[in-house]
Amino acid sequence: MTRLSPNFTLAEFTRSQSAARRGIDNTPPAGAVLAMTALCINVLEPLRALAGGPLVINSGFRSAKLNRAIGGSASSQHSLGEAADIERPGLSNFDLAVLIRDNLPFDQLILEAYTPGTPGSGWVHVSYRAGRLRRSVLTATPRAKGGMDYQTGLKE
Protein backbone atom coordinates (compact mmCIF):
# COMPACT_ATOMS: atom_id res chain seq x y z
CA MET A 1 0.00 0.00 0.00
CA THR A 2 1.50 3.32 -1.08
CA ARG A 3 1.07 6.06 1.53
CA LEU A 4 0.91 9.71 0.49
CA SER A 5 0.90 10.80 4.14
CA PRO A 6 0.22 9.14 7.52
CA ASN A 7 -3.56 8.92 6.96
CA PHE A 8 -3.99 8.92 3.17
CA THR A 9 -3.13 6.34 0.53
CA LEU A 10 -2.66 6.44 -3.21
CA ALA A 11 -5.48 3.89 -3.53
CA GLU A 12 -7.95 6.37 -1.95
CA PHE A 13 -7.02 9.01 -4.51
CA THR A 14 -7.20 6.76 -7.55
CA ARG A 15 -10.28 4.68 -6.68
CA SER A 16 -13.04 5.31 -9.21
CA GLN A 17 -16.18 3.32 -9.89
CA SER A 18 -16.51 5.17 -13.20
CA ALA A 19 -13.02 4.07 -14.26
CA ALA A 20 -13.68 0.49 -13.20
CA ARG A 21 -17.01 0.31 -15.07
CA ARG A 22 -15.46 1.78 -18.23
CA GLY A 23 -12.17 -0.12 -18.06
CA ILE A 24 -10.17 3.13 -17.83
CA ASP A 25 -6.65 3.05 -16.39
CA ASN A 26 -6.49 5.64 -13.61
CA THR A 27 -2.80 5.23 -12.76
CA PRO A 28 -1.21 8.63 -12.03
CA PRO A 29 2.16 9.75 -13.36
CA ALA A 30 4.94 10.52 -10.86
CA GLY A 31 4.27 14.28 -10.95
CA ALA A 32 0.64 13.75 -9.95
CA VAL A 33 1.72 11.52 -7.06
CA LEU A 34 3.98 14.33 -5.82
CA ALA A 35 1.09 16.80 -6.12
CA MET A 36 -1.26 14.48 -4.19
CA THR A 37 1.38 14.11 -1.49
CA ALA A 38 1.64 17.90 -1.19
CA LEU A 39 -2.17 18.19 -0.98
CA CYS A 40 -2.25 15.59 1.79
CA ILE A 41 0.61 17.05 3.82
CA ASN A 42 -0.39 20.72 3.51
CA VAL A 43 -4.18 20.52 3.55
CA LEU A 44 -5.78 17.15 4.25
CA GLU A 45 -3.69 16.01 7.23
CA PRO A 46 -4.07 19.36 9.06
CA LEU A 47 -7.78 19.38 8.14
CA ARG A 48 -8.25 15.88 9.54
CA ALA A 49 -6.80 17.12 12.85
CA LEU A 50 -8.97 20.28 12.84
CA ALA A 51 -12.13 18.36 11.90
CA GLY A 52 -11.52 15.78 14.61
CA GLY A 53 -11.60 12.66 12.49
CA PRO A 54 -11.25 10.94 9.15
CA LEU A 55 -12.09 12.49 5.82
CA VAL A 56 -13.74 10.68 2.93
CA ILE A 57 -12.25 11.26 -0.52
CA ASN A 58 -15.09 11.08 -3.04
CA SER A 59 -12.91 11.97 -6.01
CA GLY A 60 -9.16 12.43 -6.13
CA PHE A 61 -6.89 11.86 -9.10
CA ARG A 62 -8.53 11.49 -12.51
CA SER A 63 -6.56 10.45 -15.58
CA ALA A 64 -7.25 12.64 -18.62
CA LYS A 65 -9.32 9.82 -20.15
CA LEU A 66 -11.40 9.36 -16.98
CA ASN A 67 -11.87 13.11 -16.60
CA ARG A 68 -13.21 13.35 -20.18
CA ALA A 69 -15.47 10.32 -19.66
CA ILE A 70 -17.18 11.88 -16.64
CA GLY A 71 -17.47 15.33 -18.22
CA GLY A 72 -14.85 17.03 -16.02
CA SER A 73 -13.34 20.37 -16.92
CA ALA A 74 -10.44 20.15 -19.37
CA SER A 75 -8.38 22.20 -16.90
CA SER A 76 -9.38 20.14 -13.84
CA GLN A 77 -6.79 20.10 -11.08
CA HIS A 78 -7.95 16.52 -10.37
CA SER A 79 -6.03 15.44 -13.51
CA LEU A 80 -2.85 16.94 -12.07
CA GLY A 81 -3.25 15.33 -8.64
CA GLU A 82 -3.79 18.75 -7.09
CA ALA A 83 -7.46 18.39 -6.02
CA ALA A 84 -9.80 16.22 -4.01
CA ASP A 85 -13.54 16.24 -3.39
CA ILE A 86 -14.01 15.44 0.29
CA GLU A 87 -16.47 15.09 3.14
CA ARG A 88 -16.14 14.61 6.91
CA PRO A 89 -18.96 12.37 8.21
CA GLY A 90 -20.75 14.07 11.09
CA LEU A 91 -19.74 17.59 9.99
CA SER A 92 -21.70 19.68 7.52
CA ASN A 93 -19.89 20.34 4.27
CA PHE A 94 -20.44 24.07 4.83
CA ASP A 95 -18.61 23.85 8.19
CA LEU A 96 -15.86 21.76 6.59
CA ALA A 97 -15.38 24.43 3.92
CA VAL A 98 -15.22 27.15 6.60
CA LEU A 99 -12.50 25.20 8.46
CA ILE A 100 -10.43 25.09 5.29
CA ARG A 101 -11.05 28.72 4.33
CA ASP A 102 -10.19 30.06 7.78
CA ASN A 103 -7.25 27.83 8.71
CA LEU A 104 -5.41 26.23 5.81
CA PRO A 105 -3.45 27.02 2.66
CA PHE A 106 -5.30 26.19 -0.58
CA ASP A 107 -5.49 27.17 -4.21
CA GLN A 108 -9.22 26.69 -4.78
CA LEU A 109 -12.06 25.85 -2.40
CA ILE A 110 -15.54 25.09 -3.74
CA LEU A 111 -18.60 24.16 -1.70
CA GLU A 112 -20.45 22.07 -4.29
CA ALA A 113 -24.12 21.04 -4.40
CA TYR A 114 -24.69 21.92 -0.73
CA THR A 115 -28.30 22.34 0.40
CA PRO A 116 -28.67 24.57 3.48
CA GLY A 117 -30.29 22.64 6.32
CA THR A 118 -29.06 19.31 4.91
CA PRO A 119 -25.59 18.93 6.46
CA GLY A 120 -24.53 15.83 4.49
CA SER A 121 -25.47 17.30 1.13
CA GLY A 122 -22.88 18.09 -1.49
CA TRP A 123 -19.14 17.94 -1.04
CA VAL A 124 -16.08 20.18 -0.71
CA HIS A 125 -13.57 20.51 -3.54
CA VAL A 126 -10.14 21.65 -2.35
CA SER A 127 -6.95 22.04 -4.34
CA TYR A 128 -3.35 22.86 -3.49
CA ARG A 129 -0.52 23.83 -5.78
CA ALA A 130 2.81 24.71 -4.24
CA GLY A 131 3.89 28.18 -5.32
CA ARG A 132 0.43 29.23 -6.53
CA LEU A 133 -2.27 29.68 -3.95
CA ARG A 134 -5.02 31.85 -5.41
CA ARG A 135 -7.23 31.29 -2.34
CA SER A 136 -10.26 31.26 -4.62
CA VAL A 137 -13.45 30.52 -2.65
CA LEU A 138 -16.67 29.60 -4.48
CA THR A 139 -20.07 28.03 -3.94
CA ALA A 140 -21.41 25.89 -6.80
CA THR A 141 -25.16 25.34 -7.03
CA PRO A 142 -26.62 22.81 -9.47
CA ARG A 143 -28.77 24.17 -12.31
CA ALA A 144 -32.12 22.53 -13.02
CA LYS A 145 -31.00 21.57 -16.54
CA GLY A 146 -27.46 20.48 -15.63
CA GLY A 147 -24.21 22.23 -14.89
CA MET A 148 -23.42 24.53 -12.00
CA ASP A 149 -23.79 28.18 -11.15
CA TYR A 150 -20.79 29.62 -9.29
CA GLN A 151 -20.82 32.43 -6.74
CA THR A 152 -17.85 33.97 -5.00
CA GLY A 153 -17.54 33.05 -1.32
CA LEU A 154 -19.26 30.41 0.78
CA LYS A 155 -23.05 30.61 0.64
CA GLU A 156 -25.11 28.71 3.17
N, C-alpha and C positions, 0 to 999 in steps of 0.2 A: 504494500500500500504506500503510495507516494504522498507524503505530507507536504502541504504548502506552508503550514504554520502549526502550532501545537493542537489546534482544534479543527482544522480544515484540511480536507484531502483533495487531491486532483480528481478523484472519482466523483466527488460531490459537484465539482464545477463542470464536469464533462457529461454527466448523466443527462440523458434526453430521451423521453419516450418517443418524441417525433423522429429523432434520428434512428432509433431502434426500429420503429414501424416502417420507415422508408429505406432502411439499409444504408444510411449515410454515416460515413466515418467522421467521428467528431474528435479525433486526436489533435491536440493543439501542438503548434510548433514551439520550439524552445523559448522564443521571445514572448509568446503568450503565457507560458508557464511562469516566466519571470514577472510578468505584469500581474498575474493572479496572485503570486506570492506577495508582491508589494501591496496589492489590495487587501489581502488577508492581514498582513503585519500592521499596516498603517490605519486601516479602517475596521475591518471585521473583528479582529481580536479585541481591540479596545472597545468596540461596540458591544461585543458579547459580555464583557466585564460590566459596562455601564447598564446594559439591559438586564443583567442578573440571570443570564441563562443562555442556552443554545439558540442559534439562529438556524432557520431553514433556508437553503438556497433553492429557489424555484427555477432559476435559469442563470447559468454562469457562462462559461465559454460556449460559443457557437462557431463552428467552422463556417466558412463563406457559403458553402453549399447548403448547410442546415439553415443558416440565416436567411438565404433566399427562399428556401422551401417553406419557411414559416411566415414569410412576408416581413421580415425585419428590415430596418433601415440599412441602406447600403453603407452608411458611415457608422454603423453600430459599434460601440466600444466593447460589446460582448465578443465580437469577432477578433478583437485584439487581446482579449483576456483582462481587460481593464474594468469590466462591469459585472455586477450581479444583481439579480432581483431577489429580494429577501423578505422574510417575515420573522417575527419573534412570537411564538405561541404564547397567549396570555397577555400580550401587549398590543394595543391598537397600532395599526400601521401609521396613523397620524403621529402618535406619540413616539414611535420608532424613528420617524423622519425628523421630528423635533430634536431628539437625542443626537442624531447625526449632525443636523444643521448647527446646533449650538455647541457641540463639543469636539468635532472631529474634522480632519482635513479631507476634502473630497473635490472632485472635478465637477461632477453633476449629481444632483439629487432630485429624484422625481417621485412624488406620491402618485401612484397610478391606480385608477379605478376604485378609489376609496369612496365609500358611501358613509357620510356622517351618521353617527348613531349605530353603525354596524362595525364594531372594532376589527373583526377579522376580514373585512372586505379589502379587496385590492392587494397591493404589494408595494414595496419600496425599491426603486432602482437607485443604485449608488455606484459611482465610478471613481477611479483614482488613477491619475497619471502623474508620475514623478516629474517635477519640473513644470507642470502646467495644471494649476488648480484654479479653474474659472470660478468655482463656488456658485455655480448656476443652480438655482432652486426653483422647481416648477411643480405644478399640480396638473395631472392629466386626467381629464374626464371623458369617458366614452361617449361618442356620438350615437344617436339612434340608428343611423345607417352605416355604422362602421367608422373606424378611425378614432382619433382622440383630439380633443381640444385642449390646448396648453395655456395655462395662466402662470404668470410669475408669482413666486412665493408658495407657501403652503396654505391651502384653503381647506378648512374643515367643513 
